[in-house]
Amino acid sequence: MSFGYHRRILHVNLTNGCIFQERPEDAFYRKYLGGSAMGMYYILNGMSPGADPLGPDNILTLMLSVLTGAPISGQSRLTANAKSPLVDGIGDSQSGGFFPAELKFAGYDGIVVKGQSEKPVYLWIKDGLAELRDATHLWGKSTGDVDNILKSELCDKKIEVMQCGPAGEKLASLAAIINMANRANGRTGLGAVMGSKRLKAVVVRGTSKKLPVASPKQLNSFARSGVTDFDNNASMVGLRKDGTAGVTTRQHADGGLPTYNFNAGQFAGSDSISGELMTDTILTGRETCYACTVRCKRSVTTTYQDEEVDEKYGGPEYETLATFGSYCGVSDLSAVAMANQICNEYGLDTIGTGATIAWAMECFEEGIISVQDVGFPIPMGNPEVMVKLTKLLADRIGFGDVIADGSRAAANRLGKGHEFLITVKGSETPAHMPQVKRSLGLVYAVNPFGADHNSSEHDPAVEDDYKHYSDRLQSIGVKTKLPAKSLELDKVKFALTTQHMNSFLDSANLCVFVWGSSWQLFGPEDCVRLVNTITGWGDFTIDEMLLVGERRLNMLRAFNAREGIDRTADILPKKFFKTLQGDGPSSGIALDIEEIMQAQEWYYEMSGWNLDSGNPTNDTLKRLGLEWIEL
């Protein structure tokens, strides 16, 4: 008997309507665990190079892991993968909520979607049975409305719905995949892939909530220890109190709050968009994901220009407060909450959308984009303009159509504004500044799907003035107490090792705010214990954990290599090499191009990648058990 997983992968061909179950062997789960490692297995085997991201040959995978659905914090997550319409090469994005656990309870470990339907459909899965149903009546409707219609139509309020919103239907490259109307596979434009396939939604229901676990008593004890230890972890206490939004104040104090499209690291209006203010003024509740004790998700309600913000669309995360707030110079919390609602209602990535609007605003301020281009002035700092542009982008109306595919595509379409881009491989940079966090900047550059703030641990965890949880980092072989704002050899080792650690988390579909290598509730040894407790394997080790992460990373990189992408794409935006303006700790600093280039050389060499191409060698693929991949 298998523990933690069903040995069932659902395959759906939307072109001909064929649905079948695959029953992989146990060794398959041991090798890949789940997440994007498992998704990439199907993509690399089933998709030929050169496929159109919005065409029928693209493959969309929605994968759980051997841990999903267990009664412990931070495991109810799902990874989506496909060739991206936004970034160069592969798309990769994670989400939480109750949908992932419900899919596992419905009998499946993942879904592989091929082809393209002639009309809108949704996939209905209940207790192991799956069928495609007409979704014409759902096309064009908001995520919240679709949730309500399907719950009524299926006579079941306990169903979980994952869907592309109207933005995905309109093939916006910034489109996200949304579940619960407020949880997002936000990055890399996978909502547009779902929309291109005319797959409006995946709807799941599992009436049995018991996941087969090898050692249920030990798991229950393990889960209780997390509850007991919670109050002793200041990061966890803060995360429950203010959510990720609580980071805003600290980022500002450290000079790491991206301001005016990454021109400065401190924002004068930061107090007006802080997590503390949100908690004190517009917070209505603290929501959670399945079985998670942290409860970091926010519900808010407020009014912006006589329009109510509905709590079902959730409250803004830190990244959203920054991208619609400090990036755009906007200090109106209600305006940011409204922009967040529009994104969740239409199915848009808040990071990419807010950052694209900030780019357009800076271009306008610098005289690159004119009133004639937009139809009205779009100065920095104007909340009404920010919200208006968000709505236009969501509807692809007027200038909103120009920016709906992201800032790089907009610059290419307009033929100007490239010098103000903050994109890596086409993906807008999230709200953690590489000028302040140097190793994070390195990972931004080399990451297969562009700048991503969850692909490695951040620099402060290993720097000389940080005294907490060093034993956790040492357990994965990381030397601690390194100089701040440096990219010396040991810092590059830290970046690569924690990238492998976080890559394991994305294979196991564990939340980076609960499981990790530093400040999280559970550390690396806990991750190993969890895998063994649930699966019963017994001999899963830290070395194997890091190998799983390295394997996933190389699979993603191998996909890009097959698409003709090499190290020439591993570049950071030019403006990151210009000195930051304003006051505070980061004023006057900039990245050093020679330092970054040297760090990349070390990184490629440590990874076993070809120094000329920056891609995995055949020897490295063979060492990782990936010799079946042809480059």
ChimeraX attribute file (.defattr): number of C-alpha atoms within 10 A of each C-alpha:
attribute: neighborCount
match mode: 1-to-1
recipient: residues
	/A:1	8
	/A:2	17
	/A:3	19
	/A:4	24
	/A:5	27
	/A:6	20
	/A:7	20
	/A:8	19
	/A:9	20
	/A:10	22
	/A:11	17
	/A:12	22
	/A:13	17
	/A:14	22
	/A:15	13
	/A:16	12
	/A:17	13
	/A:18	12
	/A:19	15
	/A:20	11
	/A:21	16
	/A:22	11
	/A:23	10
	/A:24	12
	/A:25	11
	/A:26	15
	/A:27	9
	/A:28	13
	/A:29	19
	/A:30	16
	/A:31	16
	/A:32	24
	/A:33	29
	/A:34	33
	/A:35	33
	/A:36	35
	/A:37	29
	/A:38	27
	/A:39	29
	/A:40	28
	/A:41	19
	/A:42	17
	/A:43	24
	/A:44	19
	/A:45	11
	/A:46	13
	/A:47	16
	/A:48	13
	/A:49	16
	/A:50	13
	/A:51	14
	/A:52	13
	/A:53	23
	/A:54	22
	/A:55	14
	/A:56	19
	/A:57	19
	/A:58	26
	/A:59	28
	/A:60	27
	/A:61	27
	/A:62	24
	/A:63	32
	/A:64	35
	/A:65	30
	/A:66	28
	/A:67	30
	/A:68	30
	/A:69	29
	/A:70	26
	/A:71	22
	/A:72	22
	/A:73	25
	/A:74	28
	/A:75	30
	/A:76	30
	/A:77	28
	/A:78	33
	/A:79	27
	/A:80	28
	/A:81	29
	/A:82	28
	/A:83	31
	/A:84	26
	/A:85	25
	/A:86	30
	/A:87	24
	/A:88	21
	/A:89	28
	/A:90	24
	/A:91	25
	/A:92	27
	/A:93	24
	/A:94	23
	/A:95	21
	/A:96	26
	/A:97	25
	/A:98	23
	/A:99	27
	/A:100	32
	/A:101	31
	/A:102	28
	/A:103	31
	/A:104	33
	/A:105	25
	/A:106	21
	/A:107	25
	/A:108	26
	/A:109	29
	/A:110	26
	/A:111	21
	/A:112	20
	/A:113	22
	/A:114	25
	/A:115	20
	/A:116	25
	/A:117	17
	/A:118	11
	/A:119	14
	/A:120	22
	/A:121	23
	/A:122	21
	/A:123	20
	/A:124	18
	/A:125	21
	/A:126	18
	/A:127	17
	/A:128	17
	/A:129	14
	/A:130	18
	/A:131	14
	/A:132	18
	/A:133	13
	/A:134	13
	/A:135	18
	/A:136	13
	/A:137	11
	/A:138	21
	/A:139	20
	/A:140	16
	/A:141	17
	/A:142	20
	/A:143	29
	/A:144	20
	/A:145	13
	/A:146	23
	/A:147	24
	/A:148	12
	/A:149	15
	/A:150	19
	/A:151	17
	/A:152	11
	/A:153	10
	/A:154	12
	/A:155	10
	/A:156	11
	/A:157	13
	/A:158	14
	/A:159	23
	/A:160	23
	/A:161	28
	/A:162	25
	/A:163	27
	/A:164	34
	/A:165	34
	/A:166	27
	/A:167	29
	/A:168	30
	/A:169	25
	/A:170	20
	/A:171	23
	/A:172	30
	/A:173	28
	/A:174	34
	/A:175	41
	/A:176	33
	/A:177	35
	/A:178	29
	/A:179	28
	/A:180	22
	/A:181	26
	/A:182	25
	/A:183	23
	/A:184	27
	/A:185	27
	/A:186	26
	/A:187	31
	/A:188	33
	/A:189	33
	/A:190	35
	/A:191	36
	/A:192	32
	/A:193	35
	/A:194	27
	/A:195	28
	/A:196	25
	/A:197	27
	/A:198	24
	/A:199	28
	/A:200	32
	/A:201	29
	/A:202	20
	/A:203	24
	/A:204	27
	/A:205	25
	/A:206	21
	/A:207	13
	/A:208	12
	/A:209	14
	/A:210	12
	/A:211	21
	/A:212	17
	/A:213	22
	/A:214	19
	/A:215	14
	/A:216	15
	/A:217	11
	/A:218	15
	/A:219	20
	/A:220	13
	/A:221	11
	/A:222	18
	/A:223	19
	/A:224	15
	/A:225	13
	/A:226	18
	/A:227	16
	/A:228	10
	/A:229	12
	/A:230	19
	/A:231	13
	/A:232	11
	/A:233	13
	/A:234	13
	/A:235	17
	/A:236	22
	/A:237	15
	/A:238	17
	/A:239	20
	/A:240	21
	/A:241	20
	/A:242	25
	/A:243	26
	/A:244	21
	/A:245	28
	/A:246	23
	/A:247	20
	/A:248	24
	/A:249	20
	/A:250	12
	/A:251	21
	/A:252	23
	/A:253	16
	/A:254	14
	/A:255	23
	/A:256	26
	/A:257	28
	/A:258	26
	/A:259	29
	/A:260	25
	/A:261	28
	/A:262	28
	/A:263	19
	/A:264	25
	/A:265	31
	/A:266	28
	/A:267	29
	/A:268	13
	/A:269	17
	/A:270	24
	/A:271	16
	/A:272	17
	/A:273	29
	/A:274	24
	/A:275	27
	/A:276	19
	/A:277	16
	/A:278	24
	/A:279	20
	/A:280	10
	/A:281	13
	/A:282	20
	/A:283	20
	/A:284	17
	/A:285	16
	/A:286	19
	/A:287	18
	/A:288	19
	/A:289	22
	/A:290	24
	/A:291	19
	/A:292	20
	/A:293	20
	/A:294	25
	/A:295	20
	/A:296	23
	/A:297	24
	/A:298	28
	/A:299	20
	/A:300	22
	/A:301	21
	/A:302	19
	/A:303	14
	/A:304	18
	/A:305	9
	/A:306	7
	/A:307	9
	/A:308	14
	/A:309	23
	/A:310	17
	/A:311	19
	/A:312	17
	/A:313	25
	/A:314	26
	/A:315	31
	/A:316	29
	/A:317	22
	/A:318	23
	/A:319	20
	/A:320	27
	/A:321	32
	/A:322	34
	/A:323	30
	/A:324	36
	/A:325	34
	/A:326	32
	/A:327	31
	/A:328	30
	/A:329	26
	/A:330	29
	/A:331	24
	/A:332	20
	/A:333	25
	/A:334	22
	/A:335	26
	/A:336	26
	/A:337	33
	/A:338	27
	/A:339	29
	/A:340	29
	/A:341	25
	/A:342	21
	/A:343	32
	/A:344	31
	/A:345	24
	/A:346	28
	/A:347	34
	/A:348	38
	/A:349	27
	/A:350	31
	/A:351	25
	/A:352	31
	/A:353	29
	/A:354	34
	/A:355	31
	/A:356	33
	/A:357	29
	/A:358	33
	/A:359	31
	/A:360	29
	/A:361	27
	/A:362	24
	/A:363	23
	/A:364	20
	/A:365	15
	/A:366	13
	/A:367	11
	/A:368	16
	/A:369	20
	/A:370	16
	/A:371	11
	/A:372	8
	/A:373	14
	/A:374	16
	/A:375	10
	/A:376	11
	/A:377	16
	/A:378	25
	/A:379	19
	/A:380	24
	/A:381	21
	/A:382	17
	/A:383	23
	/A:384	15
	/A:385	20
	/A:386	25
	/A:387	22
	/A:388	14
	/A:389	26
	/A:390	27
	/A:391	18
	/A:392	17
	/A:393	29
	/A:394	28
	/A:395	17
	/A:396	21
	/A:397	14
	/A:398	14
	/A:399	16
	/A:400	20
	/A:401	17
	/A:402	21
	/A:403	30
	/A:404	29
	/A:405	25
	/A:406	29
	/A:407	30
	/A:408	26
	/A:409	17
	/A:410	22
	/A:411	21
	/A:412	12
	/A:413	11
	/A:414	15
	/A:415	9
	/A:416	14
	/A:417	21
	/A:418	20
	/A:419	12
	/A:420	24
	/A:421	28
	/A:422	25
	/A:423	26
	/A:424	25
	/A:425	23
	/A:426	25
	/A:427	28
	/A:428	29
	/A:429	27
	/A:430	23
	/A:431	25
	/A:432	22
	/A:433	22
	/A:434	23
	/A:435	25
	/A:436	24
	/A:437	19
	/A:438	26
	/A:439	27
	/A:440	26
	/A:441	28
	/A:442	25
	/A:443	27
	/A:444	28
	/A:445	24
	/A:446	24
	/A:447	21
	/A:448	30
	/A:449	27
	/A:450	30
	/A:451	28
	/A:452	23
	/A:453	18
	/A:454	19
	/A:455	24
	/A:456	25
	/A:457	27
	/A:458	22
	/A:459	24
	/A:460	16
	/A:461	20
	/A:462	24
	/A:463	18
	/A:464	12
	/A:465	12
	/A:466	15
	/A:467	12
	/A:468	12
	/A:469	16
	/A:470	18
	/A:471	17
	/A:472	19
	/A:473	24
	/A:474	14
	/A:475	14
	/A:476	20
	/A:477	14
	/A:478	21
	/A:479	17
	/A:480	20
	/A:481	16
	/A:482	20
	/A:483	16
	/A:484	17
	/A:485	17
	/A:486	18
	/A:487	26
	/A:488	17
	/A:489	13
	/A:490	15
	/A:491	25
	/A:492	24
	/A:493	21
	/A:494	26
	/A:495	26
	/A:496	25
	/A:497	24
	/A:498	25
	/A:499	23
	/A:500	25
	/A:501	26
	/A:502	27
	/A:503	27
	/A:504	31
	/A:505	27
	/A:506	31
	/A:507	29
	/A:508	31
	/A:509	30
	/A:510	27
	/A:511	22
	/A:512	21
	/A:513	18
	/A:514	19
	/A:515	21
	/A:516	26
	/A:517	29
	/A:518	21
	/A:519	22
	/A:520	19
	/A:521	26
	/A:522	23
	/A:523	20
	/A:524	25
	/A:525	16
	/A:526	17
	/A:527	22
	/A:528	18
	/A:529	19
	/A:530	21
	/A:531	22
	/A:532	19
	/A:533	23
	/A:534	25
	/A:535	21
	/A:536	16
	/A:537	13
	/A:538	13
	/A:539	11
	/A:540	18
	/A:541	16
	/A:542	18
	/A:543	11
	/A:544	15
	/A:545	25
	/A:546	22
	/A:547	20
	/A:548	26
	/A:549	25
	/A:550	22
	/A:551	25
	/A:552	28
	/A:553	26
	/A:554	23
	/A:555	25
	/A:556	25
	/A:557	24
	/A:558	27
	/A:559	25
	/A:560	21
	/A:561	21
	/A:562	18
	/A:563	18
	/A:564	14
	/A:565	19
	/A:566	19
	/A:567	17
	/A:568	10
	/A:569	17
	/A:570	20
	/A:571	20
	/A:572	25
	/A:573	18
	/A:574	15
	/A:575	17
	/A:576	22
	/A:577	15
	/A:578	15
	/A:579	16
	/A:580	22
	/A:581	17
	/A:582	17
	/A:583	14
	/A:584	16
	/A:585	15
	/A:586	22
	/A:587	16
	/A:588	13
	/A:589	17
	/A:590	16
	/A:591	22
	/A:592	14
	/A:593	14
	/A:594	9
	/A:595	14
	/A:596	19
	/A:597	14
	/A:598	14
	/A:599	21
	/A:600	23
	/A:601	17
	/A:602	17
	/A:603	22
	/A:604	20
	/A:605	13
	/A:606	13
	/A:607	21
	/A:608	18
	/A:609	21
	/A:610	17
	/A:611	17
	/A:612	11
	/A:613	15
	/A:614	24
	/A:615	24
	/A:616	21
	/A:617	18
	/A:618	18
	/A:619	13
	/A:620	18
	/A:621	20
	/A:622	12
	/A:623	13
	/A:624	17
	/A:625	12
	/A:626	17
	/A:627	13
	/A:628	11
	/A:629	16
	/A:630	13
	/A:631	15
